[in-house]
Structure formats: C-alpha cells, structure tokens
C-alpha cells in the first residue's frame, strides 16, 4: 500500500509495514452457513506490542469511561486505563451507558496508566440522560455496513487543536440514519433508536449463525463473504485479543447477513480472498498520528479498498478492510 503520512512517522515506512503484514497473511479453509462464509487468517510472526482488549480490561476493572464534564459531549468520552498494559479499543465497538450509548470513531491503542479523550459517535438517538451507572461492556460491534458508512462519513483533521479526539469529525446524522435503516430492514423497534436493541431483538438468529461458524474463528482474523461476495477482512495482531473480540466482529457481519438473506446457498471462491488482499497492498492510504499509540491509516477507495489500519512500532495492530469504490 502507498501511504501518505501526516506529521509523525514510524521506524519503518508505514507502507512497507502494512504491505509486509498483508503479504504474510495465511488464509485457512472456508466454512459456510446459509448466506455467510468465513475463512480464518493468521500471521506467522510473533507480535511485538502487548495489549488487552476492551472486554478483558472492563471485566478486570482496570478501565473506566466517563463523560468529559458534567454536561457531556456527544463526540467525546474520557477513557482511563489503570492497567500496566496497553488496551485496544476497536473502531465501531460500542460503549453502553452514561448519557447515551456511543461507538468508537476510530481504533485506539490506549497506553498503560493513561487517560485519553476518545472520539465517539452516538448509537442511541433518543436518550441523553444518565442511567445511574457507568459504562458496560457491549457484546457486539456496529454492523459491518454501518461501520463502512461511518468511515465514509468521518473527516480527519491532523491540524485540529486540543485533544487528538477532536481530529475526528463524524457525521452524526448519517450514523443515526444507518441505524434507523437497519432497524427498519430487520423489523426492529426501539424506543431510543438504540443500536444495541437490534442485537437484543435478533439474538436467537445471531446465535444460530455463531454456533455454526464459531469453530472457524481461530487465528488472528477473518475473511467474510455475504451472498457469495467478499465484504471484509478483519485482522488483530494478538491471537488472545482476537479470541476475545472474534464473536463481536462476526456479529457485525451477521446483522448484515440477516438483512441480506435470500434463502439461498451461494458459492464462494477462495481465490477472491487472495485477490482482495493483493488489491489492498496496492491501495493508497493516508496516515496520521492516532488518538493513542501508533499511526492511524485510512483508505478511502484507492484500488477499490476502504477501511483502516493501526500501525505501532513497525507492526500492524489492527486492520479492517472492505471492498469499495
């Protein structure tokens, strides 16, 4: 991938780092259920950067989230990591509670023993009032289609002043519209138009997909096809961290599978994964300093690739890559 870098750089050119990682990815056998197919991904190299995920940090009591002040801000939250290790928060991951549920606007590698302002967008249009508790761990990410649209609707500005969270401006109306569309298409009603209510309403159907595909969720990532078409590649550098988030990642695709299901079985060709990953190495990305550790790289359609990568210390920590124009 060709990457234009804004301000900071890593020890190696981020283009080479991302290309080397993608070229080394090993693709496992395909498993299918109804209209969704997946293949596991693995990286042969031992990860250098150590971190835990939001779920593990949350349940250990080492991470906290609060509003930026007494009034609060839709676009920002303050996250405090009390652990002695880094914590990875994924783009599209939902933080429930506080004045309203939010989803992360970008992937953030939280440093150990640190507090950061984190860019978010609202995933619950009809509430702005405390629930009498802090945040709680969500069991899913934003739907794959909504994550893609959110990326398209996010403007980054490396010159913005103040906390780095303010470098990200999300079109909130677009996020709400995508959630409403999903609810309409899936026949889900929600008093506060909450993303989370989709997953609650469709829990039984989601579980059927998960039960059929869970054994294929191994390694450090996954390629996903819907209705026979490749729709995404997800990669996390540490197997343990991927294991903790893999079902949430897959659920974000299952929601779209439910929306698109035509009652048919669709053939899937393994070579499409190799061709897409090769295409990803040819895309042109734009890199700037992340909110946390590392460099945030965005792909906006070059070579037909949309998505993002987080690179830290010559290593791809997380990648979400999608076909697009």
N, C-alpha and C positions, 0 to 999 in steps of 0.2 A: 504494500500500500504506500502511496505517496502521501506524506503528512506535512502540512504547513504548521509550524509551531509559533505560538504567540508567547512572548516573554521567556519562560523557563524552558530548559531542555534537560534530558537525562544523560547519563554517561554515554549511552549509545543513541544513535538516531532512532526516534520512535518508529519511523517507517520500517527500519530493519528489525526492530523488536517484534512488532506486530506480524510482519511477514514471516519471520522465522518461526514464531509460535504457530501460526496457521498452517504453514507448510509441514510442521512436525505432527499435527493432529492425526490421531489414528481413529478411524471410524469402524464401529462394531456392527454386528448384524442387526437387521431391521426387524422390529416387532410391530404388528398392526392390530388394531381393534376398531371395528366399524370404520369411520372415516378419518381416523388419525393413525399415523405411523411414526415411529421414533427409532433412532439409532444412537447408541451411546458414543461419546467422544472421550478420548483420553490423551494426555500429554506425557511423553516419555521422560521428561526432565523433572527432577525433584524441585518443588517450589522453594524459593528463597525467602519470600516475605511471609511471615507468620501472622495469622489473624483468626478471629472467630466471626461468626455471623450474628446478625441482629437477634435471631431467636435464641441462640445459646447465651448471648450476653444478657438478654432480657430475663431469661429464666434463672440465671445465676445471680441476678440482682446487681450486676455491675454497670448497667447503662440506664440512664434516665433521660426523659424528654419533657420539656416544659414550653409553655408559651413564652414569647420574647419579653413580654411585660404584662401588666395587669389587663390591658386592653386586648392584647394579642394581635397577630398579623396572619392573614390567610397564607401568605407566601413564605413565611419563615417559622422555624422552630429552633429551639436550642437543645442540642443533644450533648450529654455529658458522659464520657467514658471513664469510669473509675477503675477499670481493669488494667493490669500490667501488660496487656497485649492489644494490638490493633483490633478494630471491629469493622467489618464490611457491611455497609448498608446498600442495598441494590436499587437501582432506578426502577420505579414502579412499585416498590414494596410499600405496603400500607401500614401507617401508624394510627391505631384507632384510639379514640377517647379525646381528652382535652376539650377545646371549644367546638371542634369538628374533626372528623376523620381526615387524614391527609395521605397523599402518596408522595414518595420522594421524586424530585425533579431530575435527579442525576445519581449515579453511583458514587458513593463516598467511602473512602478508606479512612476511618477515624483513628487518629493517633492514640496511643495509650495515655491514660491520665490527662485527658484534654476535654475541653468544651468547645463546640463549634456551632455557629448559626448554619442551619441546613436549609437549602431551598426545597420547598414543597408546593403542592397544589391541593386544593380541596377535593375530596372524593365523596362529599356529602353536602349537597347544596342547601338542604332545608333545615340546618341546625347551626346555631352559633351560641352555644351555652355550655358551660361545664357539666359533665356527667357525675361530678362528685368523686372522680378518681383520676389517676394519671393515665398514661397510655397503656395499651395492652397489645400483646403480640398478635398480629393478624395471621391467618392461616393461608393467605393467598396473595399473589401479586395482581396488579392491574391486568386486565385481559390483554392478550398479545396485540390485538388490533388497536386497542386504546393506547397502549404503550407506544406503538408506532406513530399514531396521530399526535400524541403528546410530544414526542421528539420533534415532529414536524412543526409543532406549534410553540416550541421553546426557542427563544432567542438568547444567544450568549453574547456577553459583552465583557471582554477582559479589562476594559478601561473603567468599569463601574467602581465607584468609591465605596468605602465601608466594608463590611464583612463580605467575603467571597460569595456568600449565598446570593448576594444582590447582582451577581454577574448573570444570573439565570432569570429570565422573564418568561413565565408560562402563560399562554392564552387560556385563562381560567374558563371563559365561556365555552371554548372548544372542548375542554376536558368534561365539563358538565354535559354538554351536548352528546358526547360519545357515550357517557354513562347512561343517559336517558335513552339513546338509541338501542343500546344493549338490553336495557330493561324492557323496552317495547318489543324487540325482536324475540326475546325469551319469555315474554308474558309474565314479567315480574313487576310487582308493585312495591313501592317503598315510601313510607310517609315522609322521609327526609331525602329521598332520591340518593340513597347511600349505595356505593359500590358493593360494600360488604353484604347487603341484602340479596344481591344476585347469587353470591356463593352460598348463602344460607338457604335460599329457595331451591337451588339446584344441587344441593349436597348429595342426594341419593344418586342422581345421574352422574355427577362428577366422580363419586366413589366407584361406580361401575367401570368407568374408564381407568381410574387409578389402579384398581385391583387387577385389571387385565394387562397393564403396562408397567407396573411397579418393578418387576424383576429386571426390566431393561434399563432402569435408571441407575446405571453404575458409571464408574469413571469420574470424569470431571466436567461433563457437559452432555448436550444432546442436540441432535438434528431433528426437526419436526416437519412432517408433511401433513397437510389437511386437504382432503378430497383429491389426493394424488399429487398435490403441488407443494414443493418445498416452501415453507413460510418462515423459518427461523433457525438460527444457530445460537446456542447459549453455551458459554464456557466460563468456568470458575477454576482458578489455579490450584486450589487445595481440595483434595477429594473429600475430606471431612466437612468442609464448608459447603461443598456442593451437595453432599448427602443430606445436610440439614435443610437445604432450600429446594431440593430437586422436586418434591411434590408440589410446592407452591409455584415453581416455574411451570411445571406441566399443567397445573390447573389453569394457568393464564392462557394456555392453548386449548384446553378442554372447553372452556367457555365459548371460544370461537368455533370449536368443533360442534358443540351443541347448536349453535346458531346456524351453522352451515350444513348440518347433517341432511342428506338426501335419501337415506335408507339404502345406500349402495356401497359396495366394496370397490375401492379404487387401487389400481396397480401403482406400485412405487418402484422407481429405478434407482439403485444405489449410486449410479454414476452422477445423478443430479447433485448429490452432496459434494462430490469431488469438484464438479464444475463450479458450483456456487462458491466454495471455499477458495478456489483458484481465482474466481472473479473478485472476491474480497481482497485478495492480495494486490489487485490492480486498481482498487478504488483510491480516490484522493480524500484524505481526511484533514480536519482542522483541529489542532491540539492547543489547549491552554491549561494553565495550572488548575488542578482540581480544587474543589472546596476543601478537601482533606489532603492526604498524601498523594503524590503522583500527578500524572497528566491525564486530562480528560480529552479523548479524541472523538470527534463526531464525523459521521459520514452522511451526506445529505443527498445521495443519489448518483454520485460518480460511479461509473461501471455498473450501474443498477444495484447499488448497495446503500441501504440505510442502516443506522444504528450507532453504537458507541463502543469504545474500548477504554478501560482504565489501565494505564501503564505506570508501574512504580519500580524504581531501581532495576531497570533493564528486564522487566518481566510483565507480561500481560496478566493482570489480576482478575479482570472480569471483561467479558465481551458479550454483547447482544447484537446480532447482525441479521438483517432482514432483506429480502429482495424488494426492490423499489425502483422508481424512476425519478 
